[in-house]
Amino acid sequence: MTEIRLSCLTPDAAAAVVDEHADYFGAGPSNTLRQDGADVVIDYFDKRWPLDIAEWAAEQGHASDSSAASVIARL
């Protein structure tokens, strides 16, 4: 698996992202996420997993557009 970090605006925002996606379709042994302070650490096999999380977090105001774009650019 590969790991990538999404910087959220606050630790509470990171917790909201993790809570929303913990049981989300696509999660499983190959695609996981956890909170590390204000960051969401995304372990993935399928590149759609961090893409979906980053887009959703920005749309919901949990992460800035530039943080989401940074994740997407690194995929």
PDB file of N, CA, C, O and CB in Angstrom:
ATOM      1  N   MET A   1       0.841  -1.182   0.000  1.00  0.00           N
ATOM      2  CA  MET A   1       0.000   0.000   0.000  1.00  0.00           C
ATOM      3  C   MET A   1       0.881   1.238   0.000  1.00  0.00           C
ATOM      4  O   MET A   1       2.041   1.202   0.409  1.00  0.00           O
ATOM      5  CB  MET A   1      -0.954   0.002   1.213  1.00  0.00           C
ATOM      6  N   THR A   2       0.311   2.306  -0.458  1.00  0.00           N
ATOM      7  CA  THR A   2       0.967   3.600  -0.486  1.00  0.00           C
ATOM      8  C   THR A   2       0.252   4.520   0.489  1.00  0.00           C
ATOM      9  O   THR A   2      -0.953   4.390   0.704  1.00  0.00           O
ATOM     10  CB  THR A   2       0.975   4.200  -1.920  1.00  0.00           C
ATOM     11  N   GLU A   3       0.996   5.453   1.083  1.00  0.00           N
ATOM     12  CA  GLU A   3       0.424   6.385   2.055  1.00  0.00           C
ATOM     13  C   GLU A   3       0.511   7.808   1.523  1.00  0.00           C
ATOM     14  O   GLU A   3       1.498   8.194   0.896  1.00  0.00           O
ATOM     15  CB  GLU A   3       1.148   6.274   3.417  1.00  0.00           C
ATOM     16  N   ILE A   4      -0.542   8.583   1.785  1.00  0.00           N
ATOM     17  CA  ILE A   4      -0.574   9.995   1.433  1.00  0.00           C
ATOM     18  C   ILE A   4      -1.315  10.726   2.547  1.00  0.00           C
ATOM     19  O   ILE A   4      -2.199  10.160   3.190  1.00  0.00           O
ATOM     20  CB  ILE A   4      -1.259  10.229   0.035  1.00  0.00           C
ATOM     21  N   ARG A   5      -0.950  11.985   2.771  1.00  0.00           N
ATOM     22  CA  ARG A   5      -1.569  12.776   3.846  1.00  0.00           C
ATOM     23  C   ARG A   5      -2.375  13.922   3.271  1.00  0.00           C
ATOM     24  O   ARG A   5      -1.955  14.598   2.332  1.00  0.00           O
ATOM     25  CB  ARG A   5      -0.502  13.317   4.810  1.00  0.00           C
ATOM     26  N   LEU A   6      -3.542  14.121   3.857  1.00  0.00           N
ATOM     27  CA  LEU A   6      -4.398  15.253   3.543  1.00  0.00           C
ATOM     28  C   LEU A   6      -4.423  16.158   4.761  1.00  0.00           C
ATOM     29  O   LEU A   6      -4.850  15.742   5.837  1.00  0.00           O
ATOM     30  CB  LEU A   6      -5.840  14.795   3.142  1.00  0.00           C
ATOM     31  N   SER A   7      -3.967  17.395   4.600  1.00  0.00           N
ATOM     32  CA  SER A   7      -3.998  18.363   5.699  1.00  0.00           C
ATOM     33  C   SER A   7      -5.385  18.990   5.762  1.00  0.00           C
ATOM     34  O   SER A   7      -5.856  19.602   4.804  1.00  0.00           O
ATOM     35  CB  SER A   7      -2.900  19.461   5.519  1.00  0.00           C
ATOM     36  N   CYS A   8      -6.022  18.823   6.908  1.00  0.00           N
ATOM     37  CA  CYS A   8      -7.342  19.416   7.120  1.00  0.00           C
ATOM     38  C   CYS A   8      -7.183  20.729   7.880  1.00  0.00           C
ATOM     39  O   CYS A   8      -6.093  21.061   8.347  1.00  0.00           O
ATOM     40  CB  CYS A   8      -8.277  18.439   7.895  1.00  0.00           C
ATOM     41  N   LEU A   9      -8.274  21.463   7.995  1.00  0.00           N
ATOM     42  CA  LEU A   9      -8.221  22.780   8.629  1.00  0.00           C
ATOM     43  C   LEU A   9      -8.029  22.701  10.139  1.00  0.00           C
ATOM     44  O   LEU A   9      -7.380  23.564  10.731  1.00  0.00           O
ATOM     45  CB  LEU A   9      -9.483  23.548   8.322  1.00  0.00           C
ATOM     46  N   THR A  10      -8.585  21.678  10.758  1.00  0.00           N
ATOM     47  CA  THR A  10      -8.492  21.507  12.212  1.00  0.00           C
ATOM     48  C   THR A  10      -8.496  20.005  12.530  1.00  0.00           C
ATOM     49  O   THR A  10      -8.845  19.193  11.673  1.00  0.00           O
ATOM     50  CB  THR A  10      -9.679  22.243  12.948  1.00  0.00           C
ATOM     51  N   PRO A  11      -8.114  19.637  13.743  1.00  0.00           N
ATOM     52  CA  PRO A  11      -8.250  18.231  14.139  1.00  0.00           C
ATOM     53  C   PRO A  11      -9.705  17.750  14.084  1.00  0.00           C
ATOM     54  O   PRO A  11      -9.958  16.599  13.729  1.00  0.00           O
ATOM     55  CB  PRO A  11      -7.696  18.033  15.546  1.00  0.00           C
ATOM     56  N   ASP A  12     -10.656  18.614  14.430  1.00  0.00           N
ATOM     57  CA  ASP A  12     -12.069  18.228  14.347  1.00  0.00           C
ATOM     58  C   ASP A  12     -12.491  17.957  12.907  1.00  0.00           C
ATOM     59  O   ASP A  12     -13.282  17.049  12.649  1.00  0.00           O
ATOM     60  CB  ASP A  12     -12.954  19.321  14.950  1.00  0.00           C
ATOM     61  N   ALA A  13     -11.966  18.741  11.970  1.00  0.00           N
ATOM     62  CA  ALA A  13     -12.270  18.522  10.555  1.00  0.00           C
ATOM     63  C   ALA A  13     -11.686  17.187  10.096  1.00  0.00           C
ATOM     64  O   ALA A  13     -12.334  16.454   9.349  1.00  0.00           O
ATOM     65  CB  ALA A  13     -11.716  19.681   9.688  1.00  0.00           C
ATOM     66  N   ALA A  14     -10.479  16.870  10.532  1.00  0.00           N
ATOM     67  CA  ALA A  14      -9.871  15.583  10.184  1.00  0.00           C
ATOM     68  C   ALA A  14     -10.699  14.430  10.748  1.00  0.00           C
ATOM     69  O   ALA A  14     -10.897  13.415  10.080  1.00  0.00           O
ATOM     70  CB  ALA A  14      -8.420  15.507  10.711  1.00  0.00           C
ATOM     71  N   ALA A  15     -11.179  14.591  11.973  1.00  0.00           N
ATOM     72  CA  ALA A  15     -12.015  13.554  12.587  1.00  0.00           C
ATOM     73  C   ALA A  15     -13.300  13.352  11.794  1.00  0.00           C
ATOM     74  O   ALA A  15     -13.762  12.222  11.639  1.00  0.00           O
ATOM     75  CB  ALA A  15     -12.346  13.919  14.042  1.00  0.00           C
ATOM     76  N   ALA A  16     -13.880  14.438  11.292  1.00  0.00           N
ATOM     77  CA  ALA A  16     -15.103  14.340  10.487  1.00  0.00           C
ATOM     78  C   ALA A  16     -14.848  13.579   9.192  1.00  0.00           C
ATOM     79  O   ALA A  16     -15.694  12.797   8.756  1.00  0.00           O
ATOM     80  CB  ALA A  16     -15.651  15.739  10.173  1.00  0.00           C
ATOM     81  N   VAL A  17     -13.706  13.797   8.582  1.00  0.00           N
ATOM     82  CA  VAL A  17     -13.359  13.087   7.345  1.00  0.00           C
ATOM     83  C   VAL A  17     -13.202  11.594   7.626  1.00  0.00           C
ATOM     84  O   VAL A  17     -13.715  10.759   6.882  1.00  0.00           O
ATOM     85  CB  VAL A  17     -12.054  13.661   6.727  1.00  0.00           C
ATOM     86  N   VAL A  18     -12.499  11.269   8.689  1.00  0.00           N
ATOM     87  CA  VAL A  18     -12.300   9.862   9.052  1.00  0.00           C
ATOM     88  C   VAL A  18     -13.646   9.222   9.393  1.00  0.00           C
ATOM     89  O   VAL A  18     -13.930   8.111   8.943  1.00  0.00           O
ATOM     90  CB  VAL A  18     -11.314   9.733  10.250  1.00  0.00           C
ATOM     91  N   ASP A  19     -14.472   9.901  10.176  1.00  0.00           N
ATOM     92  CA  ASP A  19     -15.776   9.353  10.551  1.00  0.00           C
ATOM     93  C   ASP A  19     -16.641   9.083   9.324  1.00  0.00           C
ATOM     94  O   ASP A  19     -17.317   8.057   9.251  1.00  0.00           O
ATOM     95  CB  ASP A  19     -16.499  10.307  11.499  1.00  0.00           C
ATOM     96  N   GLU A  20     -16.621   9.989   8.375  1.00  0.00           N
ATOM     97  CA  GLU A  20     -17.447   9.849   7.170  1.00  0.00           C
ATOM     98  C   GLU A  20     -16.993   8.685   6.293  1.00  0.00           C
ATOM     99  O   GLU A  20     -17.822   8.008   5.685  1.00  0.00           O
ATOM    100  CB  GLU A  20     -17.415  11.139   6.363  1.00  0.00           C
ATOM    101  N   HIS A  21     -15.697   8.450   6.225  1.00  0.00           N
ATOM    102  CA  HIS A  21     -15.170   7.478   5.273  1.00  0.00           C
ATOM    103  C   HIS A  21     -14.754   6.140   5.882  1.00  0.00           C
ATOM    104  O   HIS A  21     -14.370   5.232   5.145  1.00  0.00           O
ATOM    105  CB  HIS A  21     -14.009   8.067   4.578  1.00  0.00           C
ATOM    106  N   ALA A  22     -14.819   5.997   7.183  1.00  0.00           N
ATOM    107  CA  ALA A  22     -14.368   4.752   7.825  1.00  0.00           C
ATOM    108  C   ALA A  22     -15.123   3.531   7.302  1.00  0.00           C
ATOM    109  O   ALA A  22     -14.528   2.471   7.111  1.00  0.00           O
ATOM    110  CB  ALA A  22     -14.539   4.851   9.341  1.00  0.00           C
ATOM    111  N   ASP A  23     -16.406   3.670   7.074  1.00  0.00           N
ATOM    112  CA  ASP A  23     -17.220   2.545   6.582  1.00  0.00           C
ATOM    113  C   ASP A  23     -17.717   2.796   5.166  1.00  0.00           C
ATOM    114  O   ASP A  23     -18.661   2.152   4.709  1.00  0.00           O
ATOM    115  CB  ASP A  23     -18.414   2.300   7.512  1.00  0.00           C
ATOM    116  N   TYR A  24     -17.089   3.719   4.485  1.00  0.00           N
ATOM    117  CA  TYR A  24     -17.487   4.124   3.139  1.00  0.00           C
ATOM    118  C   TYR A  24     -17.169   3.019   2.140  1.00  0.00           C
ATOM    119  O   TYR A  24     -16.221   2.256   2.325  1.00  0.00           O
ATOM    120  CB  TYR A  24     -16.783   5.431   2.734  1.00  0.00           C
ATOM    121  N   PHE A  25     -17.967   2.940   1.082  1.00  0.00           N
ATOM    122  CA  PHE A  25     -17.700   1.980   0.019  1.00  0.00           C
ATOM    123  C   PHE A  25     -16.292   2.223  -0.518  1.00  0.00           C
ATOM    124  O   PHE A  25     -15.936   3.357  -0.835  1.00  0.00           O
ATOM    125  CB  PHE A  25     -18.761   2.092  -1.121  1.00  0.00           C
ATOM    126  N   GLY A  26     -15.510   1.187  -0.619  1.00  0.00           N
ATOM    127  CA  GLY A  26     -14.126   1.323  -1.068  1.00  0.00           C
ATOM    128  C   GLY A  26     -13.138   1.133   0.072  1.00  0.00           C
ATOM    129  O   GLY A  26     -11.972   0.805  -0.150  1.00  0.00           O
ATOM    130  N   ALA A  27     -13.616   1.342   1.302  1.00  0.00           N
ATOM    131  CA  ALA A  27     -12.742   1.096   2.449  1.00  0.00           C
ATOM    132  C   ALA A  27     -12.563  -0.407   2.599  1.00  0.00           C
ATOM    133  O   ALA A  27     -13.412  -1.185   2.165  1.00  0.00           O
ATOM    134  CB  ALA A  27     -13.325   1.726   3.759  1.00  0.00           C
ATOM    135  N   GLY A  28     -11.501  -0.797   3.190  1.00  0.00           N
ATOM    136  CA  GLY A  28     -11.251  -2.212   3.401  1.00  0.00           C
ATOM    137  C   GLY A  28      -9.788  -2.426   3.665  1.00  0.00           C
ATOM    138  O   GLY A  28      -9.070  -1.474   3.971  1.00  0.00           O
ATOM    139  N   PRO A  29      -9.330  -3.640   3.556  1.00  0.00           N
ATOM    140  CA  PRO A  29      -7.934  -3.918   3.884  1.00  0.00           C
ATOM    141  C   PRO A  29      -6.939  -3.212   2.976  1.00  0.00           C
ATOM    142  O   PRO A  29      -5.808  -2.955   3.388  1.00  0.00           O
ATOM    143  CB  PRO A  29      -7.691  -5.387   3.825  1.00  0.00           C
ATOM    144  N   SER A  30      -7.336  -2.895   1.751  1.00  0.00           N
ATOM    145  CA  SER A  30      -6.415  -2.234   0.819  1.00  0.00           C
ATOM    146  C   SER A  30      -6.535  -0.720   0.827  1.00  0.00           C
ATOM    147  O   SER A  30      -5.658  -0.035   0.300  1.00  0.00           O
ATOM    148  CB  SER A  30      -6.652  -2.737  -0.574  1.00  0.00           C
ATOM    149  N   ASN A  31      -7.584  -0.188   1.402  1.00  0.00           N
ATOM    150  CA  ASN A  31      -7.813   1.257   1.448  1.00  0.00           C
ATOM    151  C   ASN A  31      -8.270   1.626   2.854  1.00  0.00           C
ATOM    152  O   ASN A  31      -9.384   1.288   3.256  1.00  0.00           O
ATOM    153  CB  ASN A  31      -8.870   1.703   0.378  1.00  0.00           C
ATOM    154  N   THR A  32      -7.414   2.318   3.602  1.00  0.00           N
ATOM    155  CA  THR A  32      -7.739   2.689   4.973  1.00  0.00           C
ATOM    156  C   THR A  32      -7.394   4.151   5.204  1.00  0.00           C
ATOM    157  O   THR A  32      -6.694   4.771   4.403  1.00  0.00           O
ATOM    158  CB  THR A  32      -6.991   1.790   5.979  1.00  0.00           C
ATOM    159  N   LEU A  33      -7.889   4.693   6.301  1.00  0.00           N
ATOM    160  CA  LEU A  33      -7.503   6.038   6.699  1.00  0.00           C
ATOM    161  C   LEU A  33      -7.564   6.155   8.207  1.00  0.00           C
ATOM    162  O   LEU A  33      -8.292   5.430   8.885  1.00  0.00           O
ATOM    163  CB  LEU A  33      -8.407   7.094   6.035  1.00  0.00           C
ATOM    164  N   ARG A  34      -6.765   7.102   8.714  1.00  0.00           N
ATOM    165  CA  ARG A  34      -6.722   7.359  10.154  1.00  0.00           C
ATOM    166  C   ARG A  34      -6.358   8.819  10.356  1.00  0.00           C
ATOM    167  O   ARG A  34      -5.834   9.480   9.459  1.00  0.00           O
ATOM    168  CB  ARG A  34      -5.699   6.415  10.881  1.00  0.00           C
ATOM    169  N   GLN A  35      -6.643   9.297  11.532  1.00  0.00           N
ATOM    170  CA  GLN A  35      -6.353  10.683  11.880  1.00  0.00           C
ATOM    171  C   GLN A  35      -5.005  10.775  12.578  1.00  0.00           C
ATOM    172  O   GLN A  35      -4.656   9.927  13.399  1.00  0.00           O
ATOM    173  CB  GLN A  35      -7.462  11.265  12.775  1.00  0.00           C
ATOM    174  N   ASP A  36      -4.253  11.814  12.239  1.00  0.00           N
ATOM    175  CA  ASP A  36      -3.009  12.157  12.920  1.00  0.00           C
ATOM    176  C   ASP A  36      -3.033  13.665  13.128  1.00  0.00           C
ATOM    177  O   ASP A  36      -2.535  14.427  12.298  1.00  0.00           O
ATOM    178  CB  ASP A  36      -1.733  11.697  12.096  1.00  0.00           C
ATOM    179  N   GLY A  37      -3.617  14.085  14.245  1.00  0.00           N
ATOM    180  CA  GLY A  37      -3.784  15.524  14.498  1.00  0.00           C
ATOM    181  C   GLY A  37      -4.751  16.123  13.495  1.00  0.00           C
ATOM    182  O   GLY A  37      -5.891  15.672  13.383  1.00  0.00           O
ATOM    183  N   ALA A  38      -4.300  17.143  12.761  1.00  0.00           N
ATOM    184  CA  ALA A  38      -5.144  17.786  11.750  1.00  0.00           C
ATOM    185  C   ALA A  38      -4.965  17.145  10.375  1.00  0.00           C
ATOM    186  O   ALA A  38      -5.499  17.642   9.383  1.00  0.00           O
ATOM    187  CB  ALA A  38      -4.827  19.278  11.670  1.00  0.00           C
ATOM    188  N   ASP A  39      -4.223  16.053  10.314  1.00  0.00           N
ATOM    189  CA  ASP A  39      -4.017  15.341   9.045  1.00  0.00           C
ATOM    190  C   ASP A  39      -4.842  14.068   9.007  1.00  0.00           C
ATOM    191  O   ASP A  39      -5.125  13.449  10.033  1.00  0.00           O
ATOM    192  CB  ASP A  39      -2.528  15.011   8.839  1.00  0.00           C
ATOM    193  N   VAL A  40      -5.220  13.697   7.791  1.00  0.00           N
ATOM    194  CA  VAL A  40      -5.808  12.390   7.548  1.00  0.00           C
ATOM    195  C   VAL A  40      -4.762  11.600   6.774  1.00  0.00           C
ATOM    196  O   VAL A  40      -4.320  12.019   5.704  1.00  0.00           O
ATOM    197  CB  VAL A  40      -7.186  12.489   6.762  1.00  0.00           C
ATOM    198  N   VAL A  41      -4.376  10.469   7.318  1.00  0.00           N
ATOM    199  CA  VAL A  41      -3.388   9.599   6.680  1.00  0.00           C
ATOM    200  C   VAL A  41      -4.165   8.543   5.900  1.00  0.00           C
ATOM    201  O   VAL A  41      -4.913   7.753   6.475  1.00  0.00           O
ATOM    202  CB  VAL A  41      -2.409   8.938   7.742  1.00  0.00           C
ATOM    203  N   ILE A  42      -3.978   8.543   4.593  1.00  0.00           N
ATOM    204  CA  ILE A  42      -4.723   7.657   3.708  1.00  0.00           C
ATOM    205  C   ILE A  42      -3.763   6.606   3.157  1.00  0.00           C
ATOM    206  O   ILE A  42      -2.808   6.940   2.455  1.00  0.00           O
ATOM    207  CB  ILE A  42      -5.407   8.456   2.551  1.00  0.00           C
ATOM    208  N   ASP A  43      -4.013   5.352   3.473  1.00  0.00           N
ATOM    209  CA  ASP A  43      -3.268   4.234   2.895  1.00  0.00           C
ATOM    210  C   ASP A  43      -4.144   3.668   1.788  1.00  0.00           C
ATOM    211  O   ASP A  43      -5.336   3.434   1.987  1.00  0.00           O
ATOM    212  CB  ASP A  43      -2.903   3.129   3.983  1.00  0.00           C
ATOM    213  N   TYR A  44      -3.551   3.450   0.627  1.00  0.00           N
ATOM    214  CA  TYR A  44      -4.385   3.035  -0.494  1.00  0.00           C
ATOM    215  C   TYR A  44      -3.660   2.121  -1.467  1.00  0.00           C
ATOM    216  O   TYR A  44      -2.436   2.147  -1.596  1.00  0.00           O
ATOM    217  CB  TYR A  44      -4.887   4.240  -1.225  1.00  0.00           C
ATOM    218  N   PHE A  45      -4.454   1.322  -2.137  1.00  0.00           N
ATOM    219  CA  PHE A  45      -4.020   0.537  -3.277  1.00  0.00           C
ATOM    220  C   PHE A  45      -4.649   1.140  -4.526  1.00  0.00           C
ATOM    221  O   PHE A  45      -4.004   1.237  -5.570  1.00  0.00           O
ATOM    222  CB  PHE A  45      -4.403  -0.968  -3.113  1.00  0.00           C
ATOM    223  N   ASP A  46      -5.906   1.541  -4.415  1.00  0.00           N
ATOM    224  CA  ASP A  46      -6.672   2.119  -5.512  1.00  0.00           C
ATOM    225  C   ASP A  46      -6.600   3.644  -5.419  1.00  0.00           C
ATOM    226  O   ASP A  46      -7.030   4.215  -4.417  1.00  0.00           O
ATOM    227  CB  ASP A  46      -8.152   1.627  -5.482  1.00  0.00           C
ATOM    228  N   LYS A  47      -6.073   4.306  -6.430  1.00  0.00           N
ATOM    229  CA  LYS A  47      -5.897   5.758  -6.407  1.00  0.00           C
ATOM    230  C   LYS A  47      -7.211   6.529  -6.325  1.00  0.00           C
ATOM    231  O   LYS A  47      -7.205   7.711  -5.984  1.00  0.00           O
ATOM    232  CB  LYS A  47      -5.144   6.192  -7.629  1.00  0.00           C
ATOM    233  N   ARG A  48      -8.318   5.895  -6.627  1.00  0.00           N
ATOM    234  CA  ARG A  48      -9.613   6.585  -6.499  1.00  0.00           C
ATOM    235  C   ARG A  48      -9.948   6.870  -5.038  1.00  0.00           C
ATOM    236  O   ARG A  48     -10.666   7.825  -4.744  1.00  0.00           O
ATOM    237  CB  ARG A  48     -10.734   5.745  -7.135  1.00  0.00           C
ATOM    238  N   TRP A  49      -9.433   6.048  -4.118  1.00  0.00           N
ATOM    239  CA  TRP A  49      -9.725   6.205  -2.686  1.00  0.00           C
ATOM    240  C   TRP A  49      -9.249   7.563  -2.162  1.00  0.00           C
ATOM    241  O   TRP A  49     -10.074   8.309  -1.636  1.00  0.00           O
ATOM    242  CB  TRP A  49      -9.064   5.074  -1.882  1.00  0.00           C
ATOM    243  N   PRO A  50      -7.964   7.926  -2.276  1.00  0.00           N
ATOM    244  CA  PRO A  50      -7.562   9.249  -1.779  1.00  0.00           C
ATOM    245  C   PRO A  50      -8.156  10.385  -2.602  1.00  0.00           C
ATOM    246  O   PRO A  50      -8.402  11.464  -2.063  1.00  0.00           O
ATOM    247  CB  PRO A  50      -6.048   9.365  -1.777  1.00  0.00           C
ATOM    248  N   LEU A  51      -8.392  10.171  -3.890  1.00  0.00           N
ATOM    249  CA  LEU A  51      -9.017  11.187  -4.728  1.00  0.00           C
ATOM    250  C   LEU A  51     -10.406  11.514  -4.206  1.00  0.00           C
ATOM    251  O   LEU A  51     -10.745  12.686  -4.040  1.00  0.00           O
ATOM    252  CB  LEU A  51      -9.089  10.718  -6.190  1.00  0.00           C
ATOM    253  N   ASP A  52     -11.211  10.496  -3.947  1.00  0.00           N
ATOM    254  CA  ASP A  52     -12.570  10.699  -3.430  1.00  0.00           C
ATOM    255  C   ASP A  52     -12.551  11.400  -2.074  1.00  0.00           C
ATOM    256  O   ASP A  52     -13.351  12.304  -1.828  1.00  0.00           O
ATOM    257  CB  ASP A  52     -13.302   9.355  -3.312  1.00  0.00           C
ATOM    258  N   ILE A  53     -11.648  10.989  -1.202  1.00  0.00           N
ATOM    259  CA  ILE A  53     -11.579  11.592   0.135  1.00  0.00           C
ATOM    260  C   ILE A  53     -11.168  13.052   0.050  1.00  0.00           C
ATOM    261  O   ILE A  53     -11.775  13.903   0.701  1.00  0.00           O
ATOM    262  CB  ILE A  53     -10.596  10.820   1.025  1.00  0.00           C
ATOM    263  N   ALA A  54     -10.147  13.356  -0.739  1.00  0.00           N
ATOM    264  CA  ALA A  54      -9.670  14.739  -0.869  1.00  0.00           C
ATOM    265  C   ALA A  54     -10.751  15.643  -1.461  1.00  0.00           C
ATOM    266  O   ALA A  54     -10.977  16.748  -0.968  1.00  0.00           O
ATOM    267  CB  ALA A  54      -8.406  14.789  -1.743  1.00  0.00           C
ATOM    268  N   GLU A  55     -11.411  15.178  -2.511  1.00  0.00           N
ATOM    269  CA  GLU A  55     -12.488  15.979  -3.121  1.00  0.00           C
ATOM    270  C   GLU A  55     -13.607  16.233  -2.124  1.00  0.00           C
ATOM    271  O   GLU A  55     -14.076  17.363  -1.989  1.00  0.00           O
ATOM    272  CB  GLU A  55     -13.049  15.274  -4.370  1.00  0.00           C
ATOM    273  N   TRP A  56     -14.039  15.184  -1.423  1.00  0.00           N
ATOM    274  CA  TRP A  56     -15.130  15.325  -0.466  1.00  0.00           C
ATOM    275  C   TRP A  56     -14.754  16.285   0.659  1.00  0.00           C
ATOM    276  O   TRP A  56     -15.553  17.139   1.043  1.00  0.00           O
ATOM    277  CB  TRP A  56     -15.511  13.960   0.112  1.00  0.00           C
ATOM    278  N   ALA A  57     -13.544  16.147   1.183  1.00  0.00           N
ATOM    279  CA  ALA A  57     -13.107  17.005   2.289  1.00  0.00           C
ATOM    280  C   ALA A  57     -13.100  18.472   1.882  1.00  0.00           C
ATOM    281  O   ALA A  57     -13.491  19.332   2.671  1.00  0.00           O
ATOM    282  CB  ALA A  57     -11.715  16.592   2.767  1.00  0.00           C
ATOM    283  N   ALA A  58     -12.664  18.767   0.669  1.00  0.00           N
ATOM    284  CA  ALA A  58     -12.660  20.156   0.197  1.00  0.00           C
ATOM    285  C   ALA A  58     -14.088  20.660  -0.019  1.00  0.00           C
ATOM    286  O   ALA A  58     -14.412  21.787   0.355  1.00  0.00           O
ATOM    287  CB  ALA A  58     -11.849  20.280  -1.110  1.00  0.00           C
ATOM    288  N   GLU A  59     -14.928  19.838  -0.614  1.00  0.00           N
ATOM    289  CA  GLU A  59     -16.321  20.232  -0.855  1.00  0.00           C
ATOM    290  C   GLU A  59     -17.068  20.517   0.446  1.00  0.00           C
ATOM    291  O   GLU A  59     -17.922  21.402   0.488  1.00  0.00           O
ATOM    292  CB  GLU A  59     -17.047  19.141  -1.636  1.00  0.00           C
ATOM    293  N   GLN A  60     -16.755  19.780   1.494  1.00  0.00           N
ATOM    294  CA  GLN A  60     -17.436  19.941   2.784  1.00  0.00           C
ATOM    295  C   GLN A  60     -16.791  21.006   3.667  1.00  0.00           C
ATOM    296  O   GLN A  60     -17.299  21.298   4.750  1.00  0.00           O
ATOM    297  CB  GLN A  60     -17.454  18.622   3.521  1.00  0.00           C
ATOM    298  N   GLY A  61     -15.679  21.588   3.218  1.00  0.00           N
ATOM    299  CA  GLY A  61     -15.016  22.629   3.984  1.00  0.00           C
ATOM    300  C   GLY A  61     -14.111  22.110   5.088  1.00  0.00           C
ATOM    301  O   GLY A  61     -13.750  22.864   5.992  1.00  0.00           O
ATOM    302  N   HIS A  62     -13.741  20.843   5.035  1.00  0.00           N
ATOM    303  CA  HIS A  62     -12.851  20.269   6.041  1.00  0.00           C
ATOM    304  C   HIS A  62     -11.376  20.456   5.682  1.00  0.00           C
ATOM    305  O   HIS A  62     -10.508  20.431   6.555  1.00  0.00           O
ATOM    306  CB  HIS A  62     -13.154  18.792   6.216  1.00  0.00           C
ATOM    307  N   ALA A  63     -11.105  20.643   4.400  1.00  0.00           N
ATOM    308  CA  ALA A  63      -9.740  20.869   3.911  1.00  0.00           C
ATOM    309  C   ALA A  63      -9.803  21.964   2.861  1.00  0.00           C
ATOM    310  O   ALA A  63     -10.828  22.156   2.207  1.00  0.00           O
ATOM    311  CB  ALA A  63      -9.105  19.551   3.322  1.00  0.00           C
ATOM    312  N   SER A  64      -8.712  22.671   2.708  1.00  0.00           N
ATOM    313  CA  SER A  64      -8.677  23.723   1.685  1.00  0.00           C
ATOM    314  C   SER A  64      -8.600  23.087   0.297  1.00  0.00           C
ATOM    315  O   SER A  64      -8.207  21.930   0.141  1.00  0.00           O
ATOM    316  CB  SER A  64      -7.469  24.683   1.916  1.00  0.00           C
ATOM    317  N   ASP A  65      -8.980  23.866  -0.690  1.00  0.00           N
ATOM    318  CA  ASP A  65      -8.872  23.388  -2.070  1.00  0.00           C
ATOM    319  C   ASP A  65      -7.423  23.063  -2.419  1.00  0.00           C
ATOM    320  O   ASP A  65      -7.149  22.108  -3.146  1.00  0.00           O
ATOM    321  CB  ASP A  65      -9.429  24.436  -3.048  1.00  0.00           C
ATOM    322  N   SER A  66      -6.497  23.870  -1.892  1.00  0.00           N
ATOM    323  CA  SER A  66      -5.084  23.629  -2.210  1.00  0.00           C
ATOM    324  C   SER A  66      -4.576  22.343  -1.558  1.00  0.00           C
ATOM    325  O   SER A  66      -3.745  21.652  -2.148  1.00  0.00           O
ATOM    326  CB  SER A  66      -4.226  24.818  -1.755  1.00  0.00           C
ATOM    327  N   SER A  67      -5.047  22.007  -0.370  1.00  0.00           N
ATOM    328  CA  SER A  67      -4.656  20.738   0.263  1.00  0.00           C
ATOM    329  C   SER A  67      -5.188  19.551  -0.529  1.00  0.00           C
ATOM    330  O   SER A  67      -4.482  18.565  -0.741  1.00  0.00           O
ATOM    331  CB  SER A  67      -5.169  20.674   1.715  1.00  0.00           C
ATOM    332  N   ALA A  68      -6.434  19.656  -0.962  1.00  0.00           N
ATOM    333  CA  ALA A  68      -7.016  18.593  -1.780  1.00  0.00           C
ATOM    334  C   ALA A  68      -6.283  18.470  -3.096  1.00  0.00           C
ATOM    335  O   ALA A  68      -5.995  17.363  -3.550  1.00  0.00           O
ATOM    336  CB  ALA A  68      -8.501  18.852  -2.029  1.00  0.00           C
ATOM    337  N   ALA A  69      -5.978  19.607  -3.717  1.00  0.00           N
ATOM    338  CA  ALA A  69      -5.264  19.596  -4.992  1.00  0.00           C
ATOM    339  C   ALA A  69      -3.868  18.985  -4.836  1.00  0.00           C
ATOM    340  O   ALA A  69      -3.378  18.309  -5.740  1.00  0.00           O
ATOM    341  CB  ALA A  69      -5.158  21.022  -5.555  1.00  0.00           C
ATOM    342  N   SER A  70      -3.244  19.223  -3.705  1.00  0.00           N
ATOM    343  CA  SER A  70      -1.921  18.658  -3.451  1.00  0.00           C
ATOM    344  C   SER A  70      -1.979  17.133  -3.405  1.00  0.00           C
ATOM    345  O   SER A  70      -1.108  16.460  -3.955  1.00  0.00           O
ATOM    346  CB  SER A  70      -1.349  19.206  -2.136  1.00  0.00           C
ATOM    347  N   VAL A  71      -3.002  16.591  -2.752  1.00  0.00           N
ATOM    348  CA  VAL A  71      -3.174  15.136  -2.714  1.00  0.00           C
ATOM    349  C   VAL A  71      -3.401  14.606  -4.127  1.00  0.00           C
ATOM    350  O   VAL A  71      -2.780  13.625  -4.538  1.00  0.00           O
ATOM    351  CB  VAL A  71      -4.360  14.744  -1.789  1.00  0.00           C
ATOM    352  N   ILE A  72      -4.276  15.248  -4.848  1.00  0.00           N
ATOM    353  CA  ILE A  72      -4.619  14.793  -6.197  1.00  0.00           C
ATOM    354  C   ILE A  72      -3.385  14.856  -7.108  1.00  0.00           C
ATOM    355  O   ILE A  72      -3.164  13.949  -7.911  1.00  0.00           O
ATOM    356  CB  ILE A  72      -5.773  15.652  -6.786  1.00  0.00           C
ATOM    357  N   ALA A  73      -2.597  15.902  -6.989  1.00  0.00           N
ATOM    358  CA  ALA A  73      -1.406  16.057  -7.836  1.00  0.00           C
ATOM    359  C   ALA A  73      -0.349  14.985  -7.551  1.00  0.00           C
ATOM    360  O   ALA A  73       0.425  14.622  -8.437  1.00  0.00           O
ATOM    361  CB  ALA A  73      -0.797  17.444  -7.631  1.00  0.00           C
ATOM    362  N   ARG A  74      -0.319  14.482  -6.323  1.00  0.00           N
ATOM    363  CA  ARG A  74       0.673  13.463  -5.957  1.00  0.00           C
ATOM    364  C   ARG A  74       0.270  12.051  -6.340  1.00  0.00           C
ATOM    365  O   ARG A  74       1.060  11.118  -6.197  1.00  0.00           O
ATOM    366  CB  ARG A  74       0.926  13.512  -4.486  1.00  0.00           C
ATOM    367  N   LEU A  75      -0.948  11.888  -6.823  1.00  0.00           N
ATOM    368  CA  LEU A  75      -1.416  10.534  -7.173  1.00  0.00           C
ATOM    369  C   LEU A  75      -0.847  10.080  -8.479  1.00  0.00           C
ATOM    370  O   LEU A  75      -1.134   8.969  -8.925  1.00  0.00           O
ATOM    371  CB  LEU A  75      -2.927  10.482  -7.238  1.00  0.00           C
TER     372      LEU A  75
END
